[in-house]
């Protein structure tokens, strides 16, 4: 675990033991011998994993980080350290003052406890620390090698010097996640680390203490000790004054751009209200608060996002966003809905978020697939505020995408002026009103007489129906690199879940839970393995239908079941779908359904039970879990 520390101890001991008065210095070979003798070198070599390079890896795929991993976590691909490149070695050397965990007892060996995980994103690279038990002084000891100078981002091939690196304004985005003993995640803190102070420090090494502020209460949740080191070391460091001046200039420029945009937005809003005073009550959202409570233009939450080889189609992207968990922003005490639009990294690392987070991610992915996509802000039934996604076809077709369910709806406008006898299309979508639509380049306020979605006309070029904001104004604060306060978008990461292993684990746990449940009712349990296996095609076809809206393979499944169930026997099956992998929680939910309870508690002659679990993995450790319980018994 702590390789550096162990090596230092052994070298110090060797020098004390072996440096006799007559022998003034030890050679490198002697030191290596000492390390080998104590098995340190073998341990380190075991930890390093060399994997052959994947030639067909796509250019946009994120560079994998270099770091030691523990045995449990999945093995990371290797990265060759290129001596002609600049790296920033970031070490997290423990935390302190996490006062919420002051009373936390020391976990016993092997005991499951709540853990902290630190996630980092820097210039298209993603990293994750080893989980450490939650404590007042959590034992973070991780090193991350960040590539500062990247050809894929257009940095050229020359070795970057201090001046070049001073102009790289991307911060290191750090997100701290807490995972409880049930696997539920919460966002503890989100922090943007300004790393360029290292360019003005002696020897290119600097130690920082970072105070993390809570996302709910905006009070300090803890402190991290961080060491930054440039690699290879800088030939010349800049003076601290130069670094501070550059940072101050950037802040000043950003503040000025944001001030001008605010002035413009206020003017736009005044004009919008002059069209109709009733516009005051419409959901026209120009700014939103992120997890740190900072007001940002909504257009900055969306950007064309390419999923590399991880997702193949827009509908698959919609399915991926739908299986990320839904959770309303936490609010302390009663009152209305807490407003919090998360940055993409915080949403992905937590693996769940509010409807706005889902809509922003889906819109970004659809823009990446070359569609004209917008986030819509409006209300559902009973006036509940909601956000969803809309795409405009080249033929004028308007499609709504519900990011929480993956459903798609074609919008057919109702003409309010037609006679009452005329047949009108009945809307299938759940949306009632719409206040505005936006993407990364456009913001349009709905200025039609009624904001009802049914009668809304989505001709976005008609300024009498949609009041646009100046695209130049939006670009000044939302274009990539326009201001230093914009968090860069992270790339998506491949799933680390092994689908077949996880499916087997959940299935075995469910069999145990069913057997125990039936035992409590005084019933015996006989499992029919072949019948369980026959349920697989059905689960695969359900997931295929969710992803493509096409149903296939049902005939073969029905035929196989008819052949497997003997004459005079009845077959009952109950499929159900979850987006989490907790077997006990899933089982409790299944028992609430009378159909499923009837199958699990089936009484009768020659009762045979079957259960099949199929986990479908998506990027970012999101997954769709399909479970089917079935029984056959003599009629």
C-alpha positions as CSV (number, residue, x, y, z in Angstrom):
1,X,0.0,0.0,0.0
2,X,2.5,2.6,1.1
3,X,5.4,1.7,-1.2
4,X,7.3,5.0,-0.8
5,X,7.3,4.8,2.9
6,X,8.5,1.2,3.1
7,X,11.3,1.8,0.7
8,X,12.5,4.9,2.7
9,X,12.5,2.9,6.0
10,X,14.5,0.0,4.5
11,X,17.1,2.3,2.9
12,X,17.6,4.2,6.2
13,X,18.0,0.9,8.0
14,X,20.4,-0.5,5.4
15,X,22.6,2.6,5.5
16,X,22.8,2.4,9.3
17,X,23.6,-1.4,9.3
18,X,26.0,-1.6,6.3
19,X,27.8,1.7,6.3
20,X,30.9,0.5,8.3
21,X,33.4,3.2,9.3
22,X,35.8,2.1,6.6
23,X,33.1,2.0,3.8
24,X,32.1,5.6,3.0
25,X,29.3,5.0,0.4
26,X,26.9,2.4,-0.7
27,X,26.3,1.8,-4.4
28,X,22.9,1.6,-6.0
29,X,23.4,-2.1,-6.4
30,X,23.8,-2.5,-2.7
31,X,20.6,-0.7,-2.0
32,X,18.6,-2.6,-4.7
33,X,20.0,-5.9,-3.1
34,X,18.7,-4.8,0.3
35,X,15.3,-4.1,-1.1
36,X,15.2,-7.4,-3.0
37,X,16.3,-9.3,0.1
38,X,13.2,-7.9,1.9
39,X,10.9,-8.8,-0.9
40,X,9.9,-5.1,-1.6
41,X,10.9,-5.2,-5.3
42,X,8.8,-8.4,-5.9
43,X,5.8,-6.8,-4.2
44,X,6.0,-3.7,-6.4
45,X,6.5,-5.7,-9.6
46,X,3.4,-7.8,-8.7
47,X,1.4,-4.5,-8.4
48,X,2.5,-3.2,-11.8
49,X,0.4,-4.5,-14.7
50,X,1.7,-4.4,-18.2
51,X,-1.0,-4.7,-20.9
52,X,-0.3,-4.7,-24.6
53,X,-1.4,-1.5,-26.3
54,X,-4.8,-1.6,-28.0
55,X,-4.2,-0.4,-31.5
56,X,-7.8,0.3,-32.4
57,X,-8.5,2.4,-29.3
58,X,-10.3,5.5,-30.6
59,X,-8.7,8.9,-30.3
60,X,-11.4,10.4,-28.1
61,X,-11.1,7.7,-25.4
62,X,-9.8,9.2,-22.2
63,X,-6.2,8.4,-21.2
64,X,-6.1,5.9,-18.3
65,X,-4.4,7.1,-15.1
66,X,-1.2,5.6,-13.7
67,X,-1.5,4.7,-10.1
68,X,-1.1,1.7,-7.8
69,X,-4.3,-0.2,-7.3
70,X,-5.4,-2.5,-4.6
71,X,-6.2,-6.1,-5.6
72,X,-10.0,-5.6,-5.3
73,X,-10.2,-2.7,-7.7
74,X,-10.1,-3.5,-11.4
75,X,-6.7,-3.4,-13.0
76,X,-5.8,-0.2,-14.7
77,X,-4.3,-0.2,-18.2
78,X,-0.7,0.8,-18.2
79,X,0.6,4.2,-19.3
80,X,4.1,4.7,-20.5
81,X,5.7,7.8,-19.0
82,X,7.0,9.8,-21.8
83,X,10.1,11.8,-20.8
84,X,9.3,14.5,-23.4
85,X,6.0,15.3,-21.7
86,X,5.1,17.4,-18.7
87,X,3.3,15.6,-15.9
88,X,1.9,16.9,-12.6
89,X,2.2,14.3,-9.8
90,X,-0.6,15.0,-7.3
91,X,-0.4,13.2,-4.0
92,X,-3.2,13.2,-1.4
93,X,-1.5,12.8,1.9
94,X,-4.4,12.2,4.3
95,X,-7.3,14.4,5.5
96,X,-8.2,16.0,8.7
97,X,-11.1,17.8,10.5
98,X,-13.9,15.7,8.9
99,X,-15.8,16.5,12.1
100,X,-19.0,14.8,11.0
101,X,-17.1,11.5,11.6
102,X,-15.6,12.4,14.9
103,X,-17.6,9.8,16.8
104,X,-17.1,7.1,14.1
105,X,-15.7,3.9,15.7
106,X,-12.6,2.2,14.2
107,X,-13.9,-0.4,11.7
108,X,-13.0,-4.0,12.7
109,X,-11.0,-6.0,10.1
110,X,-13.3,-7.3,7.4
111,X,-16.3,-5.2,8.6
112,X,-18.2,-3.3,6.0
113,X,-18.1,0.5,6.7
114,X,-18.9,3.7,5.0
115,X,-16.1,4.9,2.7
116,X,-14.8,8.1,1.1
117,X,-13.7,8.1,-2.5
118,X,-12.0,11.0,-4.2
119,X,-12.6,11.5,-8.0
120,X,-10.5,13.7,-10.1
121,X,-10.8,15.1,-13.6
122,X,-8.1,17.1,-15.4
123,X,-7.8,17.8,-19.2
124,X,-9.8,14.8,-20.3
125,X,-8.2,12.4,-17.8
126,X,-10.3,10.8,-15.0
127,X,-8.9,9.3,-11.8
128,X,-10.4,7.6,-8.7
129,X,-8.7,7.0,-5.3
130,X,-8.9,3.8,-3.4
131,X,-12.0,3.9,-1.0
132,X,-10.9,4.7,2.6
133,X,-13.0,4.3,5.7
134,X,-14.9,7.4,6.8
135,X,-13.1,8.9,9.8
136,X,-12.3,12.3,11.3
137,X,-8.9,12.0,9.8
138,X,-9.4,9.7,6.7
139,X,-6.3,7.9,5.6
140,X,-6.0,9.0,2.0
141,X,-2.7,8.0,0.5
142,X,-2.9,8.1,-3.2
143,X,-0.8,9.4,-6.0
144,X,-2.1,10.5,-9.5
145,X,0.1,11.2,-12.5
146,X,-1.7,14.0,-14.5
147,X,-0.5,14.7,-18.0
148,X,-0.4,18.5,-18.3
149,X,0.7,18.8,-21.9
150,X,-1.6,16.9,-24.3
151,X,-1.2,16.4,-28.0
152,X,-4.8,15.3,-28.3
153,X,-5.9,18.8,-27.0
154,X,-3.7,20.5,-29.6
155,X,-0.7,21.3,-27.4
156,X,1.8,20.4,-30.1
157,X,4.8,18.0,-29.6
158,X,7.3,20.3,-28.0
159,X,8.1,19.9,-24.3
160,X,6.0,22.5,-22.4
161,X,8.0,25.1,-20.4
162,X,6.7,27.1,-17.4
163,X,5.3,30.0,-19.5
164,X,3.3,27.6,-21.7
165,X,1.9,25.8,-18.7
166,X,1.0,29.1,-17.1
167,X,-1.5,29.7,-19.9
168,X,-3.2,26.3,-19.3
169,X,-6.2,27.5,-17.2
170,X,-7.9,24.1,-16.7
171,X,-8.4,23.5,-13.0
172,X,-8.2,20.0,-11.4
173,X,-11.8,19.2,-10.5
174,X,-12.0,17.1,-7.3
175,X,-15.2,15.4,-6.1
176,X,-15.5,13.7,-2.8
177,X,-18.1,10.9,-2.6
178,X,-19.3,9.0,0.5
179,X,-20.6,5.5,0.0
180,X,-22.6,4.0,2.9
181,X,-22.8,0.3,3.9
182,X,-25.7,-0.2,1.6
183,X,-23.8,1.2,-1.4
184,X,-25.8,4.5,-1.5
185,X,-23.6,7.4,-2.6
186,X,-23.8,11.0,-1.5
187,X,-21.9,14.0,-2.8
188,X,-19.8,15.4,0.1
189,X,-17.8,18.2,-1.7
190,X,-16.8,19.5,-5.1
191,X,-13.6,21.5,-5.4
192,X,-11.7,23.2,-8.2
193,X,-7.9,23.1,-7.5
194,X,-5.8,25.8,-9.0
195,X,-2.5,23.8,-9.6
196,X,-0.4,26.6,-11.2
197,X,1.0,27.8,-7.9
198,X,3.5,24.9,-8.4
199,X,5.1,26.8,-11.3
200,X,6.3,29.5,-9.0
201,X,7.5,27.3,-6.1
202,X,11.1,26.2,-5.5
203,X,12.1,22.9,-7.3
204,X,8.6,22.7,-8.7
205,X,7.2,21.1,-5.5
206,X,4.5,22.6,-3.3
207,X,2.3,21.5,-0.4
208,X,-1.3,22.7,-0.2
209,X,-4.1,22.3,2.3
210,X,-7.5,22.3,0.6
211,X,-10.6,23.1,2.6
212,X,-13.6,21.3,1.2
213,X,-17.0,23.0,1.6
214,X,-20.2,20.9,1.9
215,X,-22.6,21.0,-1.0
216,X,-25.7,21.3,1.2
217,X,-24.7,23.7,3.9
218,X,-21.7,25.5,2.5
219,X,-19.7,24.9,5.7
220,X,-16.3,23.2,5.9
221,X,-16.6,19.4,5.8
222,X,-12.9,18.7,6.1
223,X,-9.4,19.4,4.9
224,X,-7.1,17.5,2.5
225,X,-3.3,17.7,2.5
226,X,-2.1,17.7,-1.1
227,X,1.4,17.7,-2.5
228,X,2.0,18.8,-6.2
229,X,5.2,18.1,-8.0
230,X,6.2,18.8,-11.7
231,X,7.8,15.9,-13.6
232,X,10.3,16.2,-15.1
233,X,11.5,19.0,-12.8
234,X,11.3,22.5,-14.3
235,X,14.6,24.0,-15.6
236,X,13.4,27.5,-14.6
237,X,10.6,28.3,-12.2
238,X,8.6,31.5,-12.6
239,X,8.4,34.0,-9.8
240,X,5.4,33.7,-7.6
241,X,4.5,37.3,-8.5
242,X,4.2,36.4,-12.2
243,X,1.9,33.4,-11.4
244,X,-0.3,35.5,-9.1
245,X,-0.6,38.3,-11.7
246,X,-1.7,35.8,-14.4
247,X,-4.3,34.3,-12.1
248,X,-5.6,37.8,-11.1
249,X,-5.8,38.8,-14.8
250,X,-7.8,35.7,-15.6
251,X,-10.2,36.3,-12.7
252,X,-10.6,39.9,-13.7
253,X,-11.4,39.0,-17.4
254,X,-13.9,36.3,-16.3
255,X,-15.6,38.7,-13.8
256,X,-15.9,41.3,-16.5
257,X,-17.5,38.9,-19.1
258,X,-19.9,37.6,-16.4
259,X,-20.8,41.1,-15.4
260,X,-21.6,42.1,-19.0
261,X,-23.6,38.9,-19.5
262,X,-25.6,39.7,-16.4
263,X,-26.4,43.2,-17.6
264,X,-27.5,41.8,-21.0
265,X,-29.7,39.1,-19.3
266,X,-31.4,41.7,-17.2
267,X,-32.2,43.8,-20.3
268,X,-33.4,40.7,-22.2
269,X,-35.7,39.8,-19.2
270,X,-37.2,43.4,-19.1
271,X,-38.0,43.1,-22.8
272,X,-39.5,39.7,-22.3
273,X,-41.8,41.0,-19.6
274,X,-42.9,43.9,-21.8
275,X,-44.4,41.5,-24.3
276,X,-46.9,40.2,-21.7
277,X,-46.9,40.9,-18.0
278,X,-48.1,37.2,-17.5
279,X,-44.6,36.1,-18.6
280,X,-43.5,36.8,-15.1
281,X,-44.9,33.4,-14.0
282,X,-43.3,31.3,-16.8
283,X,-40.4,29.0,-16.1
284,X,-37.7,31.0,-18.0
285,X,-34.5,29.8,-16.3
286,X,-31.5,31.9,-17.4
287,X,-29.2,31.0,-14.5
288,X,-29.0,27.9,-12.2
289,X,-27.0,27.1,-9.1
290,X,-24.4,24.4,-9.2
291,X,-23.5,22.1,-6.3
292,X,-21.3,24.8,-4.9
293,X,-24.1,27.4,-4.9
294,X,-22.5,29.4,-7.8
295,X,-25.0,30.9,-10.3
296,X,-24.1,29.9,-13.8
297,X,-25.9,30.5,-17.2
298,X,-27.9,27.3,-18.0
299,X,-26.2,27.1,-21.4
300,X,-22.9,26.3,-19.7
301,X,-24.4,23.0,-18.4
302,X,-24.7,21.6,-21.9
303,X,-22.0,20.8,-24.5
304,X,-21.7,18.3,-27.3
305,X,-20.3,15.2,-25.7
306,X,-18.9,12.2,-27.6
307,X,-19.1,8.8,-25.9
308,X,-16.3,7.3,-28.0
309,X,-16.9,3.6,-28.3
310,X,-19.0,3.3,-25.1
311,X,-22.4,4.1,-26.6
312,X,-23.4,3.4,-30.2
313,X,-26.7,5.1,-30.8
314,X,-28.7,8.1,-29.5
315,X,-31.4,5.7,-28.1
316,X,-28.7,3.7,-26.3
317,X,-27.5,7.0,-24.9
318,X,-31.0,7.7,-23.7
319,X,-31.1,4.3,-22.0
320,X,-27.8,5.0,-20.3
321,X,-29.0,8.3,-18.9
322,X,-32.3,6.6,-17.8
323,X,-30.4,3.9,-15.8
324,X,-28.4,6.5,-13.8
325,X,-30.3,6.9,-10.5
326,X,-32.8,9.6,-9.9
327,X,-32.6,11.6,-6.7
328,X,-34.0,15.0,-5.9
329,X,-31.5,17.6,-4.7
330,X,-31.2,17.2,-0.9
331,X,-32.9,19.9,1.2
332,X,-32.5,20.4,4.9
333,X,-35.9,21.0,6.6
334,X,-39.2,21.5,4.8
335,X,-40.1,23.9,2.0
336,X,-40.0,23.7,-1.7
337,X,-37.7,22.0,-4.2
338,X,-34.1,22.7,-3.6
339,X,-32.4,24.0,-6.8
340,X,-29.1,22.3,-7.6
341,X,-27.8,21.6,-11.1
342,X,-24.7,19.4,-10.7
343,X,-21.6,19.7,-12.8
344,X,-21.2,16.6,-15.0
345,X,-18.3,15.1,-12.9
346,X,-20.3,15.3,-9.7
347,X,-23.4,13.7,-11.4
348,X,-21.4,10.9,-12.9
349,X,-19.3,10.1,-9.8
350,X,-22.4,10.0,-7.6
351,X,-24.2,7.9,-10.3
352,X,-27.5,9.7,-9.6
353,X,-29.0,13.2,-9.8
354,X,-32.1,15.3,-10.3
355,X,-34.1,15.5,-13.6
356,X,-32.1,18.6,-14.7
357,X,-28.8,16.7,-14.4
358,X,-30.3,13.8,-16.5
359,X,-31.7,16.2,-19.1
360,X,-28.4,18.2,-19.4
361,X,-26.4,14.9,-19.9
362,X,-28.9,13.5,-22.5
363,X,-28.9,16.8,-24.4
364,X,-25.1,16.8,-24.5
365,X,-24.9,13.2,-25.8
366,X,-27.6,13.9,-28.5
367,X,-25.7,17.0,-29.6
368,X,-22.6,14.8,-29.8
369,X,-24.5,12.5,-32.2
370,X,-25.2,15.5,-34.5
371,X,-28.8,16.0,-33.6
372,X,-30.4,19.4,-33.0
373,X,-31.2,19.0,-29.3
374,X,-32.5,21.3,-26.6
375,X,-33.2,21.1,-22.9
376,X,-36.8,22.2,-22.2
377,X,-37.8,23.7,-18.8
378,X,-41.5,23.6,-17.9
379,X,-43.9,21.7,-15.7
380,X,-45.6,18.3,-15.5
381,X,-49.0,17.6,-14.0
382,X,-50.0,19.6,-10.8
383,X,-47.5,22.3,-11.8
384,X,-44.4,20.3,-10.7
385,X,-41.3,21.9,-12.3
386,X,-39.5,19.5,-14.7
387,X,-36.8,19.4,-17.4
388,X,-36.8,17.1,-20.5
389,X,-35.1,17.1,-23.9
390,X,-36.4,17.9,-27.3
391,X,-34.9,17.2,-30.7
392,X,-35.9,19.0,-34.0
393,X,-35.8,16.9,-37.1
394,X,-34.8,18.4,-40.5
395,X,-38.4,17.7,-41.6
396,X,-39.8,19.7,-38.7
397,X,-40.6,16.6,-36.5
398,X,-40.4,17.5,-32.8
399,X,-39.5,14.6,-30.5
400,X,-39.6,14.8,-26.7
401,X,-37.1,12.5,-24.8
402,X,-37.9,11.9,-21.2
403,X,-34.4,11.5,-19.6
404,X,-35.7,9.7,-16.5
405,X,-37.5,6.9,-18.3
406,X,-35.9,6.8,-21.8
407,X,-39.3,7.2,-23.4
408,X,-39.7,9.2,-26.6
409,X,-42.8,11.1,-27.7
410,X,-43.6,12.7,-31.1
411,X,-45.2,16.2,-30.5
412,X,-48.2,17.0,-32.6
413,X,-49.5,20.5,-32.0
414,X,-53.2,21.1,-31.3
415,X,-54.7,24.0,-33.2
416,X,-56.9,25.9,-30.7
417,X,-58.7,27.8,-33.4
418,X,-60.3,24.7,-35.1
419,X,-64.0,23.9,-34.5
420,X,-64.7,21.7,-31.5
421,X,-66.0,18.9,-33.7
422,X,-62.5,18.5,-35.4
423,X,-60.5,15.5,-34.2
424,X,-57.5,16.6,-32.2
425,X,-54.4,14.5,-31.4
426,X,-54.3,13.3,-27.8
427,X,-50.9,14.0,-26.2
428,X,-49.2,10.9,-24.6
429,X,-46.4,13.0,-23.0
430,X,-46.7,14.1,-19.3
431,X,-45.6,17.7,-19.9
432,X,-48.1,20.6,-19.3
433,X,-46.3,23.9,-19.8
434,X,-43.0,25.0,-21.3
435,X,-41.1,28.2,-20.4
436,X,-37.9,28.1,-22.3
437,X,-35.5,25.9,-24.4
438,X,-31.7,26.0,-24.5
439,X,-28.6,24.3,-25.6
440,X,-24.9,25.2,-25.6
441,X,-25.4,28.0,-28.2
442,X,-29.0,29.1,-28.0
443,X,-31.5,30.3,-25.4
444,X,-35.1,30.9,-26.3
445,X,-38.0,32.1,-24.1
446,X,-41.5,31.0,-25.0
447,X,-43.5,34.1,-25.9
448,X,-46.7,32.5,-27.3
449,X,-50.0,33.6,-25.8
450,X,-50.2,30.3,-23.9
451,X,-47.3,28.3,-22.5
452,X,-49.3,25.0,-22.8
453,X,-47.2,22.3,-24.5
454,X,-50.2,20.9,-26.4
455,X,-50.8,24.0,-28.4
456,X,-47.2,25.2,-28.5
457,X,-45.6,25.7,-32.0
458,X,-41.9,24.8,-32.0
459,X,-40.8,27.0,-34.9
460,X,-37.8,28.3,-33.1
461,X,-36.8,30.7,-35.9
462,X,-40.1,32.6,-35.5
463,X,-39.3,35.5,-33.1
464,X,-42.9,36.2,-32.5
465,X,-43.2,32.8,-30.8
466,X,-39.7,32.4,-29.3
467,X,-37.7,35.3,-28.0
468,X,-34.0,34.4,-28.6
469,X,-31.0,35.6,-26.6
470,X,-28.0,36.9,-28.6
471,X,-25.8,33.9,-29.6
472,X,-22.7,36.2,-29.2
473,X,-23.6,37.0,-25.6
474,X,-24.1,33.3,-24.8
475,X,-20.8,32.4,-26.5
476,X,-18.9,35.1,-24.5
477,X,-19.6,33.1,-21.2
478,X,-20.4,29.6,-22.3
479,X,-18.1,28.7,-25.2
480,X,-15.3,26.3,-24.2
481,X,-12.4,28.4,-22.7
482,X,-14.5,31.6,-22.7
483,X,-14.1,32.0,-19.0
484,X,-11.9,30.3,-16.4
485,X,-14.8,29.6,-14.1
486,X,-16.4,27.1,-16.5
487,X,-15.8,23.5,-15.4
488,X,-14.5,21.4,-18.3
489,X,-16.6,18.4,-19.4
490,X,-15.1,15.1,-18.4
491,X,-15.1,12.1,-20.8
492,X,-17.3,9.1,-20.0
493,X,-15.5,6.0,-18.5
494,X,-16.1,2.4,-19.4
495,X,-18.0,0.2,-16.9
496,X,-15.9,-1.5,-14.2
497,X,-18.7,-4.1,-13.5
498,X,-18.4,-7.7,-14.7
499,X,-22.0,-8.4,-15.9
500,X,-21.9,-12.2,-15.6
501,X,-20.3,-12.3,-12.2
502,X,-22.7,-9.6,-10.8
503,X,-25.7,-11.4,-12.3
504,X,-24.6,-14.7,-10.7
505,X,-24.1,-13.0,-7.3
506,X,-27.5,-11.4,-7.2
507,X,-29.2,-14.6,-8.4
508,X,-27.6,-16.7,-5.6
509,X,-28.6,-14.1,-3.0
510,X,-32.1,-14.0,-4.3
511,X,-32.4,-17.8,-4.2
512,X,-31.2,-17.7,-0.6
513,X,-33.8,-15.0,0.3
514,X,-36.6,-16.9,-1.5
515,X,-35.7,-20.1,0.3
516,X,-35.6,-18.3,3.7
517,X,-38.9,-16.6,3.0
518,X,-40.7,-19.8,2.1
519,X,-39.1,-21.6,5.1
520,X,-40.7,-18.9,7.4
521,X,-44.1,-19.8,5.7
522,X,-43.4,-23.5,6.3
523,X,-42.9,-24.3,2.6
524,X,-40.1,-26.2,1.0
525,X,-38.2,-24.9,-2.1
526,X,-37.2,-26.9,-5.2
527,X,-35.3,-25.0,-7.8
528,X,-35.6,-25.9,-11.5
529,X,-32.2,-24.9,-13.1
530,X,-33.3,-25.5,-16.7
531,X,-36.4,-23.4,-16.3
532,X,-34.2,-20.6,-14.8
533,X,-31.9,-20.8,-17.9
534,X,-34.9,-20.5,-20.3
535,X,-35.9,-17.2,-18.8
536,X,-32.7,-15.5,-20.1
537,X,-33.9,-14.8,-23.7
538,X,-37.0,-12.9,-22.2
539,X,-34.8,-10.7,-20.1
540,X,-32.4,-9.9,-23.0
541,X,-35.4,-9.1,-25.2
542,X,-36.9,-6.7,-22.6
543,X,-33.6,-4.8,-22.4
544,X,-33.3,-4.7,-26.3
545,X,-36.8,-3.3,-26.4
546,X,-35.9,-0.5,-23.9
547,X,-32.8,0.4,-26.0
548,X,-34.3,0.2,-29.5
549,X,-38.1,0.4,-29.1
550,X,-38.2,-2.9,-31.1
551,X,-39.6,-6.1,-29.6
552,X,-37.9,-9.3,-30.8
553,X,-37.4,-13.0,-29.8
554,X,-40.7,-13.4,-27.9
555,X,-41.9,-16.3,-30.1
556,X,-38.9,-18.5,-29.3
557,X,-39.2,-17.8,-25.6
558,X,-42.9,-18.7,-25.5
559,X,-42.2,-21.9,-27.5
560,X,-39.4,-23.0,-25.2
561,X,-41.6,-22.4,-22.1
562,X,-44.5,-24.4,-23.6
563,X,-42.2,-27.3,-24.3
564,X,-40.6,-27.1,-20.8
565,X,-43.8,-27.1,-18.8
566,X,-45.5,-30.5,-18.7
567,X,-49.2,-31.0,-19.5
568,X,-51.5,-30.3,-16.6
569,X,-49.0,-27.8,-15.1
570,X,-49.3,-24.0,-14.9
571,X,-46.5,-21.6,-15.5
572,X,-46.3,-18.1,-14.0
573,X,-43.6,-15.6,-14.6
574,X,-42.9,-12.1,-13.3
575,X,-40.2,-9.8,-14.7
576,X,-39.1,-6.6,-12.9
577,X,-36.4,-4.0,-13.6
578,X,-34.1,-2.1,-11.2
579,X,-31.2,0.3,-11.6
580,X,-29.4,-0.8,-8.4
581,X,-27.6,-4.0,-7.5
582,X,-28.8,-4.5,-3.9
583,X,-30.5,-8.0,-3.9
584,X,-32.2,-7.5,-0.5
585,X,-33.7,-4.2,-1.5
586,X,-34.9,-5.6,-4.8
587,X,-36.4,-8.6,-3.1
588,X,-38.4,-6.4,-0.6
589,X,-39.7,-4.4,-3.6
590,X,-40.7,-7.6,-5.5
591,X,-42.7,-8.8,-2.4
592,X,-44.8,-5.7,-2.6
593,X,-46.2,-6.8,-5.9
594,X,-49.2,-9.2,-5.4
595,X,-48.2,-11.1,-8.7
596,X,-44.7,-11.6,-7.6
597,X,-45.7,-12.6,-4.1
598,X,-48.1,-15.2,-5.5
599,X,-45.1,-16.8,-7.4
600,X,-42.6,-16.7,-4.5
601,X,-45.2,-18.0,-2.0
602,X,-46.7,-20.5,-4.4
603,X,-48.3,-23.6,-2.7
604,X,-49.5,-26.7,-4.5
605,X,-48.4,-30.0,-5.9
606,X,-45.0,-30.4,-7.6
607,X,-44.0,-26.7,-7.2
608,X,-40.8,-25.9,-9.0
609,X,-39.3,-22.4,-8.7
610,X,-37.0,-20.5,-11.0
611,X,-35.3,-17.1,-10.9
612,X,-33.0,-15.5,-13.4
613,X,-31.0,-12.3,-13.1
614,X,-29.4,-10.4,-16.0
615,X,-27.3,-7.3,-15.4
616,X,-26.7,-5.1,-18.5
617,X,-23.8,-2.7,-17.9
618,X,-23.5,0.8,-19.2
619,X,-20.7,3.4,-18.9
620,X,-19.8,4.9,-15.5
621,X,-20.8,1.7,-13.6
622,X,-24.5,2.4,-14.4
623,X,-26.5,-0.8,-15.0
624,X,-29.9,-2.1,-15.7
625,X,-30.8,-5.2,-13.6
626,X,-33.6,-7.4,-14.9
627,X,-35.0,-10.1,-12.6
628,X,-37.6,-12.7,-13.5
629,X,-39.2,-15.0,-10.9
630,X,-41.2,-18.0,-12.2
631,X,-42.9,-21.1,-11.0
632,X,-44.6,-24.2,-12.4
633,X,-47.0,-26.4,-10.5
634,X,-49.6,-29.0,-11.1
635,X,-52.9,-27.3,-12.0
